[in-house]
Amino acid sequence: MNFTIDPLSPALLIVSEAIYLGIAGAMLVGSMKIKNEWVKASVAGLGISIIGWHLLAILPSWWLYFAEGELGMGGQGCVKLDLSCLKQTVKDSVVVVENAVVLGLFVVAFVIYQKKNPRQLASGETKPEATGGYK
């Protein structure tokens, strides 16, 4: 029996990305319950890194390979205006738009988190006086 896996299979991508993003999401949810601040930040940072790595690097890379190999949208450095250059433009534009959306969502998520969980002084701690910079 000959068993092969097509690395460009969309089904394989969906399953593997669901697993990785599920693990990262579980890390983020689990980090909210951790009491130690350093451990909490480390676990949350690892979860955010996994999400960023997959959405900003692995998914666009897969799309470029899939579009060139399976959809025939290849071509590098088009200089004339024809259908093959239009396909390459669409292929590359998908990556640019996807990265812009993901980066925008990261910014929105961080702003929402900052508004929801503002940094507060510990009980009994006084706010230090602002020195105004270099003297």
C-alpha positions in Angstrom: 0.0 0.0 0.0 1.5 3.3 -1.1 0.4 6.2 1.2 1.3 9.7 0.2 0.4 13.1 1.6 0.0 16.1 -0.6 1.6 19.0 1.3 -0.5 21.5 -0.7 -3.8 19.9 0.2 -6.2 22.5 1.5 -7.8 19.8 3.8 -4.4 19.1 5.4 -3.8 22.8 5.9 -7.2 23.3 7.6 -6.7 20.4 10.0 -3.1 21.3 10.9 -3.8 25.0 11.3 -6.9 24.2 13.5 -4.7 22.1 15.7 -2.0 24.7 16.1 -4.4 27.6 16.5 -6.4 25.6 19.0 -3.2 24.9 21.1 -2.3 28.6 20.9 -5.9 29.6 21.9 -5.8 27.2 24.8 -2.5 28.7 25.9 -4.0 32.2 25.9 -7.1 31.1 27.8 -5.0 29.1 30.3 -2.6 32.1 30.8 -5.5 34.1 32.2 -5.8 31.7 35.1 -2.1 31.7 36.1 -1.3 33.8 39.2 2.4 34.3 38.7 2.8 37.4 36.3 6.0 36.2 34.7 4.7 32.7 33.9 1.4 34.3 32.7 3.3 36.6 30.4 5.5 33.8 29.1 2.6 31.5 28.3 0.6 34.2 26.7 3.6 35.4 24.7 4.2 31.9 23.4 0.5 31.6 22.4 0.6 34.9 20.6 3.9 33.9 18.9 2.3 30.7 17.6 -0.7 32.6 16.2 1.5 35.2 14.6 3.9 32.7 13.1 1.1 30.7 11.5 -1.1 33.6 10.3 1.8 35.8 9.1 4.3 33.3 7.7 3.0 29.7 7.3 -0.4 30.5 5.8 0.9 33.1 3.2 3.7 30.8 2.3 1.3 27.9 1.7 -0.9 30.1 -0.4 2.0 31.1 -2.6 3.0 27.5 -3.2 -0.6 26.4 -3.7 -1.4 29.3 -6.1 1.7 28.6 -8.2 1.5 24.8 -8.2 -2.2 24.0 -8.2 -3.9 27.1 -9.6 -1.2 28.0 -12.2 -0.8 31.6 -11.0 3.0 31.5 -11.2 5.3 33.9 -12.8 8.0 36.1 -11.4 8.8 39.7 -12.3 6.1 40.3 -14.9 6.8 43.4 -17.0 4.0 43.3 -19.5 0.3 43.6 -19.1 -1.3 40.2 -19.8 -3.3 37.5 -18.1 -0.3 35.8 -16.5 0.8 39.1 -14.9 -2.7 39.7 -13.7 -2.7 36.2 -12.1 0.6 37.0 -10.4 -0.8 40.3 -9.1 -3.9 38.6 -7.7 -1.7 35.9 -6.1 0.5 38.4 -4.4 -2.3 40.7 -3.5 -4.0 38.0 -1.5 -0.9 37.7 0.7 -0.7 41.4 1.2 -4.3 41.8 2.1 -4.2 38.8 4.5 -1.1 40.1 6.3 -2.7 43.6 6.6 -5.9 42.2 8.0 -4.0 40.0 10.5 -1.7 42.8 11.6 -4.7 45.1 12.0 -6.5 42.4 14.1 -3.4 42.1 16.3 -3.4 45.8 17.0 -7.1 45.9 17.7 -6.8 42.8 20.0 -3.9 44.4 22.0 -5.8 47.7 22.3 -8.9 45.9 23.6 -6.8 43.9 26.1 -5.1 47.1 27.3 -8.4 48.9 27.8 -9.9 45.8 29.6 -6.9 45.2 31.9 -5.3 48.5 32.7 -2.1 48.3 34.7 -2.8 49.2 38.4 -0.5 49.8 41.3 -0.3 47.2 44.0 -2.2 47.9 47.2 -0.1 50.3 49.3 2.2 51.3 46.4 2.5 55.0 45.6 2.9 56.3 42.1 6.4 57.6 41.6 6.8 61.3 40.7 7.6 62.0 37.1 11.1 63.3 36.7 10.7 64.9 33.3 13.5 63.0 31.5 17.2 63.7 31.5 18.8 66.2 33.9 
